Amino acid sequence: MSISMSDAANHEIRPPAGKESAHGASTTKLAVGAVGIVFGDIGTSPLYAFRETFVGHHPLALDQLHVYGVVSLIFWSMTLVVSIQYVMILLSADNKGQGGSLALVALISRTIGKTKYGWLTVLLGVMATSLFYGDSMITPAISVLSAVEGLTVVQENLAPLVIPIAVTLLVILFILQARGTQKVAALFAPVMMVYFVVIAGLGLVQIVQNPGILAALNPWYAVQFFLTDGLLAFLALGSVVLAVTGSEALYSDMGHFGRGPMRLSWFGFVMPCLLLNYFGQGAMITSLDAEAAAQAIQSPFYYLAPEMWRLPLVILATFATFIASQAVITGAFSITHQAMQLGFIPRLSIRHTNETEAGQIYIPAMNWALMVAVILLVLTFQNSSSLASAYGIAVTGAVTIDTLLMAVLLVGVWKWKWWYAAPVVLLFLVVDGAYFAANMMKVPDGGWFPLLIGAIAFTLLTTWARGRKLMRDRMTEVALPIEIFAKSAHNSATRVSGTAIFMASSTGGVPSALLHNIKHNKVLHERVVILTVQIAEIPYVDPDCRYEIHDLGEGFFRAVIHYGFMEETDVPAALRQMEMCGGKFDMMQTSFFLSRQTLLPSDKPGMPIWREKIFSWMLRNAATAMEFFRLPTNRVVELGSQVRI
């Protein structure tokens, strides 16, 4: 291993000036861009959220009490969870401009990371990340499937084509990932703008014809729903929460657009459009007789449109769900990249799909794993209504964890008095906890899937982090001090021309590759650089703080390159900028020496044998340091070593 987290104990790491704002573009332009990228998931929820509340596993009567109650719940859920918790509070909790559970954990860790409860914060962040992977598999499946199912509203005999069309679209979606999203992304905002305007217009028409539905703005209708139905109203929360899926995406994508533009997009455009559509669906159902309402509730989103416009609406909705799925997939790439940099996931092969935008990446292993999982979901559950039973648990679980992290943030980082923080946290814990508890009732009907994926991801992430720490500790225990080695090696080995760079996972001791090289080859290069790449707990590092160099004498140097967890670890590019390490680096005269560890059974294993075997498997299948650090293939030498953990 040759990558480590930096605690910045002896070297001040700071973000670059200006990185906290999103690329310097105009607020309006960024706000429009956010509509296309960020709000696709929550924007396609009207396709199934209102419907599932009435026709799901716990159906409700189509009367005024229940329709008004559900619409009121949707409005207040969107207000509390999305608008206040995420858009107002958590968007203010940026880690040098970046958001998301892992960025929030890194922010908190810088303040309380050394306390006895710091590990719990990290554990919560890993749990939220694990649940995200379950969500990233279900979102493309349910979104695309629910859109294509609109064909059955246009013509019932098209039902056999729904699954083949949905699977075909999903396969195309994942194949396109390798080409990058820059060209396609140019169409995202215009398509989503049209989509939101259309669904708002369809809802507004119904509201104008049946304005009584606006009474649902009064929270009393939600309270009355609970007072009347009790348990049934509680179970309905499991479907109502589908209206706020995508909340986490708002926070995770903050680094791309900034809090100002995202707040403008949400309050000025997206939220009003969504509420008009939900209120319109409610107005339409209450205006119909019992027989017509029973038919319309099977797909109220499409029944909002006149019959002649339903096919164009299906096509538009399919494009919108395609975009929403695209955003979720690229979000999975970004989260994986962050987790990799922070040491929770082994190195994976990463391809950069844009020469100028470092954030546009493609991770083949993640892409194909997601594709297989999504297609299996579609083929297994067969329709969006069945998938809705599996949906929601991952989202509500992640939102509840974010609430717990928010509590630590308010008290530990922002230094709120506990009597100010307690009511705020308690309110969101009650709301988010109720949604999570209601979704737990879905476990037998499909909710087990995201929980299973989350459990597997959590096991893998924590196993890798624990095994990596054990391996580094064992290597440090037997490491020879570099100062002693430099003096003795200079007198006992032949020096040859050129530069040798030995990648090391820590800044102490002699890398095993250097020991093996002198043992077998009995030579040393004129310049020997022991290089460590450290990932700081901030998204970006100021270029002035990038390098840390120590001259050890006798032609030996200890160098550290600092990166933020959102940055690309391009070692050759960094070396070309480094001139304080015995002169400039000529790649044609430089050799890179890497260590490849083989694990051996230990008499006193640091973790259970089954986890040790998983870690060993992950280590064998990790991408090589040559790929991860973008080292020139013809200048790399790998030397093996054995480690007991």
N, C-alpha and C positions, 0 to 999 in steps of 0.2 A: 504494500500500500504506500502511496505517496501523496496523500491528501489529508489534511487535518483541520479541525475547527480551531479558530484563533480566539483566545480569550483577551488578546490585546494587552496583556499584562505589562510587557516591556516596550511596546511599540504602539503609539497612538494611531488608531485607525479612524478615519473620518470620511463621511460621504463627500462626493464632489459637489461643489457649489452649483446650484441650479437644478440638481437632479430631483428635488422634491416636487417640482412642477412637471407636468406631463408634456415634455418635448417642446414647450414654448409655443404651441399652436394656440389659436384663438379658442376662447371658451365655447363659442357657438359651434365651431367646427368639431371640436372634441365631443361636445354634447351630441351632435348628429352621429358621429362615429360610434359613440357608446350605444346608441339605439340599435345599431346593426350588430354589434359584437356582444354586448353585456346582457341585454334584456330579451334575448331570444327565448331562453328557457321559461322565464316567468311570462313572457308574452304569448307563448303558445298554450298556456294552461287553460284558457277559456274553451279550448277544444274538448276538454274532458272533466275539468274540476266541478262545474255546476252539475253536469249530468251524473257524475259518479255519486254525488251526495244523495241523489234521489233513486238511482237504479242500481247502486252497488250492493254489497252484501247485507246492508241494513237499510232497505228502501224506506222512503218517507212518503207520506200522503201528499198529493199535489193540491194542497189547499193554501189559502192565504197565510195562515199561521206558519206553515213550514217554509213556504217560498220566501216570505219576508224575513223569517228567522235566519235562513241560510244566507240570503243576500246580505243581511246585517252582519252576520258572522264573517263573511268574506271581506266586507268593507273594513270592519274593525281589526281583523287579522292583518290585512294589508297595511293598515295605519300603524298598528303597534309593532308588528314584527319587521316589516320591510322599511316603512318610513321612519319610525323612531329608533328602533334598535339598530338597524343596519345603516340606513342612509344618514341619520342624524348623529348617532353615537359612535358606532364602530368605524365609520368612514373617517372620523376624527382621530382614530387610533392607528395612524399609519406608521410603518417602520421605514422612515426616510423615504416616504412616498409610496411604499408598497403595502399591500393588504393581504388578507388570507390568514388561515389558522396558523400556518407555520411562521409567517412573518410576524403575527401577533405574539407567538411564543418566543421568537427571537427578541422581540422588543421587550417583553416582560423579563426574559432571562438576563438581559443586561442589567436589570435593576435588582431582581431577587434571585438570580440564578445560583448564587453561592449560599443561599439559605437552605435550611433543612427541608423546605417544602418546594424548592425549585424543581426537583425531579418530577413532582406531581403535575406541574404546569406543562412540562415537556411531554409527559404521558398523555395528558388531555389533548395536546396538539396532534400527537401521533394518532390518537383515537379518531379525531375529527378527519384527519387525512385518510385514514383507513376507510371510514364511512363514505368519503367522497368517491372512492373507486367504485363502490356499489352503485352510487347515484349516477356516475358517468357511464355505467353500462345500461341502466334502465332508461335514462332520459332519451337517448337516440331511438330506442326500441318503441317506447310509448308515444313519443312525439310523431315520428314518421308513420307509425301504424294508425294512430288516431286521425291523422290527416288523410291518409289513403282510404280509410273507412268511409270517408265522405262520399266515395263513389256509390256506396250502397244507398245513400239518400237520393242520389241522382237517378239510379236505376238498380233495383234490388238484385237483378240477375248478374250483376257484376261482382257479387260477393266472393266467388271462387278466385277472382283475380287479385284480391286485396293482399294476401300473403306473398304471392310471387312478386308483385310490384314493390311491396315494402322491402323485401329481401334484396331485390335488384337495386333499389335506390340506396340501401345501406351499404351494399358491396361497392357501388360506385363512390359513395361518400368516403369510405376508408381507402380506396385505391387512390383517390385524389389527394390524400394527405401528403404523399411523398412529393407532390409537385409544389407544395407550399400553398399559402392562402392569400398571398398578396394580390393576385389578379382577381380571384374570386371575391376577396374582401371588399374590393371596390364596388361590388354590386350589393353587398350586405345592407348598408345603410338605406339606399333608395328602396330596396324591396321591403325592408322592415318598416320604413316610414309609410309606404303605401299600405302595407298590411295593417298597421295600427290605425291609420286613418279610416280604412274600410271597416274594420270591426267596431270602431267607435261610431261611425255613421250608421251601421246596421243597428247598433244598440240604441242610438239616439232616436231613430225612427220609432222604435217600440215604446221608448219612454215618453215621447211626445203624445203618442196615442193612448198611453196608459200611465199618466204621471203619478198615480197613487203609489207606485213602487218606490218613489223617493222617500216615502215615510220610513223605509228600511234603514235610512241614515241614523235613525234613532236607535241607540243600543238596547232600548227596552224590548224590541222585537227579538233580539238574540236572547235576552234574559227570559222573556216569556216562553221562548222555545225550550229552554232548559227547565223552567218551572213546570211546563206541561208534560214534557216527554222524559226528562231525567236521563236515564241510561241511554235511550235512543239518541238524544241530542249529543251526549258525550261521544258515542260511537260515530256520529256524523262528523265530528272533528277530524276523524281520520281521512275523510274525503275533502272537507273544507280546506285543509292544509295544502292540498294540491294547488290551490290558487296562489300560494306564496313560495312554491318551489322555485329555486333559482336565486334565493336571497343570498346564499353564500357566494354566488358568482359576482354579485355586486361588489362585495368586499375584496374578493380575490383579484378582480380586474382593475382595482383602483390605480395601480401603477401605470396602466396603459393610458388612462384618461384623466386622472385627478379627481379629487372629491367635488370640486366646484362644478365641472361639466356633468358629472354623474348625477349630482343633486338636481341640476337644471333639467337634465333629460327625464329624471324620474318624476319630479313634481310638476314640471311644465308640459310634459307630453305623455310619457308612458302610463303613469298611474291614472290620469284622467281617461285615457283611451280604454284601459282595462276595465275601470269601474263602469264606464258607459256600456261596455259590452255585457258585463255581468248583470247590471241592473236591467239592461235590455232583455237578456234571457229570462230574468225573473218576471218582467212586465209581460212578455209574450206568453209565458206559461199561465199566468193568472188571468189572461184575457181569453183563453181558449176554454171550450167545454171539456168535460172529463175525457171523452174519447180522443179528441184532437190533442189534448195535453199529454195523454198517455203515449201517443205516437211521437209528438214533438220532443218529449223528454229523452227519447232514445238518442237524439243528436241535436240538442237545442242550438248549438253554435251554427249549424248549417241551415236549420229551419228559420233562422233570422232572415235569411236572404230569400227573395222571390225565387220561384222554381227555375226561371230561366237563367238566373245568376249563380245557381249553386255549383255548377261545374267549374266556372271561372274561380269561385271561392275555394273549391277543392284544390285547384292548381296553385292558387296564391298561398293557401295554408300549407301545402306540401313544400313549396319553396321556403316558407317561414320555418317549418320544422327542420328542413334540411340545414338551414342557417343555424338554428338553435343547436342542433346536433353537432355541427361543425365547431361551434364555440365551446361546447362541453368537451369535445375530444381534444382540441388544442389546450383547453384548461387542464386536462389530465396530463398532457405533455409538460406544461409549465409546473404543475404541482410535483410531478415526478422529478423534474430537473431541480427544483428547490430541495426536495427530500434527498436527492443524490448529493447535492452540494453540502447539505447539512449533516450528511453521514448516516442517513437512515435507509438508503437503498444502494446496492452495489453499482459500480459503474456500468452504464448501458451505452450502447452505440447511439450517438446523437448526430443527426445531420442538420445542417443549417440551410434553410430553404431560401434565405434572403441574404445577400452580401452586405447589406447596410443595416438591417434590423436584426440585432442579436437575439431578440425575443422570439423570432419566428423559427421554431425548431420542429424536427420530426424525429420521433423515437420509434423505429421499426418494431421492436419487440412489444412495446406498449400498444401500438396501433393494431397489430394483428391479433394480440390477445383480446383487445376490446372488440374487434370485429367478430371473432368467434363467439365471444360471450353474448354480444348483442343479437346475433343471428339465432343462437340457441334459445335466447329468451323469446324471440318472435315465434319460432317454431314450437316452443313448448307451451307458451301461454295463449297463442293464436289470436287474441284480440286485446285491444287497449283496456277494456274494462277489467279483464283478468290481470293485466299488468299493473293496473292501478292499485290492486291489492298488495303488490310487492313494492309499490312506490310510496314514498313518504317517510318510511322508517329511517332511511339513511339521512334524508334531509333534516327531519326533526331531531334526530340524534346529534347531527353536526351543529344545528342551531342551539340546542341545549348546552352542548359543550362550549360553544362560543359565548353563551351567557355566563358560564362558570369562569371562563377566561376573562370576560368583561369585568366580573367581580374583582378578580385579582388586579386587573388593569386600573380600575377606579381607585382601589385602596392602596395597592403597592406601587403603582407608577404615577398616577395623577394625584395621589395623596388626598383623596376625598376623606372627610370624616365618616366614620362607619354609619352614623345615624343619617347621613345624606345618601350614602351608597346603598344601604340595606333596603329601603323601600323600592328603589329603582330595580335592583337585582331581584328582589322578591317578586315584583310584578312580572318581570320577564320569565323568571323561573316557573311561576304559576302558569303563565300562558304557554310557554314552550314545553314545559313538563306535561301539561294537559294534552297537547298535540302528540307528544311522544308516547304518552300512555295510551291514547286512543289508537295510535298506529300499531302499538304492540299487540292489539287485538287482531291485527291482520296476519300475524306470524303463521298460523296454520294455512292461510289461504295464499301464501306466496311471500309474505314478509320475511320469511326465513332466508330468502335468497340474498338480499343486501346485507343481512346480519352475518351470513356465512362468508360472503366476500369480505366484509369488514374484519371478521375474525381472522381470516387467512392473511389479509394484508397487514393487520396489526401484529400477528405472529412473525411474519417475515421482516417487517420494519424493525421491531424490537430485537429480534434475533440477530439481525445484521449489526445493529448499533452495539449490542452487548458483545457479540463475538469480535467485532472490530476493536472494541476497547480492550478486551482480554488479550487479543493478539498483539496490539501495540504495547500493552503493559509487559507482556512476556519478552518482547523484543527489547524494550527499554532496560529490563532487568539485567540482560546479558550484554548490553551495549558497552563498548570500550570508549572512554572519553576521547574526543576527536583531537584535543590538544596533544595528548600523549602519543596518539597514533601518528599524527603528522610528523612529529620529530623523529620517531623511530623508523617510520616508513621511508622518510627522505634519505636516511643513511643506509637502508638495506635493500632498496629497490632501484632498478634502472629507470631513469626518467626519459620519456620519449616526447617528441613534439606533438602539439595539438592540445585540445581541451577535452576533459572527461567530466560529464555531469552525472552525478549519482543521485537519483531521486530517493528522498527519505520521507517517511511519514511523520517524523518528529524532529525537533530542532536540537536534540541531544543525542550524543553517541555517534558511532560509525555505522553507516548502512551496511547490511549484510552483503550487498552486491559489491561494495568496495573491498570488504574482507575477502570474499571469494575471488575477486579479480587479482588481488595481489598474491593470494595463495596459489592460484593456478597459473597465472600469466607472469607473475613476478616483475611487473613493470608498473610505472605510474606516469601519467601524462604531465607535461610541464605545468598545466593549470588544472587543478582538481576542484570542482565546485560541488558541494553537497547542497542540493536544492530541495526545499520543502514548499509545497503549495498549501497555504492556509486560507480557509474560508471564514470570513468574518460574519458576525451576526447582524450585518446590515446589507441591504440589497446591492449597493455599489460602493466602491472604495475610491477615494480621491487619488488620481494618478500620482500626486506628490507623496502619497503614503503607500504606493504600490510595492516598493522594494525595501528590504532590510538586509544589509550586507555586512559581514564581519570578516576581516582579513586575519586568518589564523597563522600566517607565515609559511615559509617553505613552499609557496605556490598553492596553498590550500585556502579555500574560501567557503564560508557558510552563508548561503543566500536563502531568503524567504520571499516568496511572491504572494502578496495579499490580494484576494478577490472577494467581492460581495457574493452573496448566495444567488443573485440573479445574473451574474456575469458569466461569460464564456471563459473557460480555462484554456487559453491558447498560450502555451509555454514558449514556443519559438517566437511568437509575436512580442511577448514580454521581454525575452532575452535580447531582441534586437534594440529595445529601448534602454537596456541596462548597460551602463558604461563604467560603473564604479566597482567592477568586479575583475580587475586586472586587465581592462581593455574591452573592446567590442568583441562580440561573438560572431565568428564566421561559421555558419552551419556546415560548410563543407570540411571544416577542420574540427568539428565538434562531434563527440560520440556520447550517446545517452545510455547509461547503464541502469537497468531496472531489476528489481527483485521480484520473483514469483514464489509465493509461499505455498508450501504443501503442509496440511495439518496432520499431526500425528496424535493418536489417543494419549490422554494424560492420566496419570495415576490419581490426580485430584482435579477432575474437570471443573472448570469455572461455571459451567451451565449443564443442564441435563443432556444426556447422550443424544436424545432425539433432536434437540435444538442444535447440538454440535454438528450433527449430520446435515441438518438443513443449512447451517452456516457454511459448511464445507462445500455443499452443492452450489450455493449461491456464489461462493468464492471461485469455484471452477468455471462457472458460467458467466462471470462478470466480464465486461469488455476490458481489453488490455489497457494499461496505462498509456500505451502508444496511441491508441485511438482517442482516449478520453482527453489527453493533453495535447493532441494534434502534433505529435512528434514526427519528424521525417522518417519514413519506414526504413530507409537505407542507412540510417545512422543510429539504430537502436540495437543494444545487446541485452538479452535477458539472462539472468543467472538465478538458479533455483536455490531455495533455502527451506528448511523444515522448522515448524513451530508447533509447540504443544500448548493447547489452551484448556 
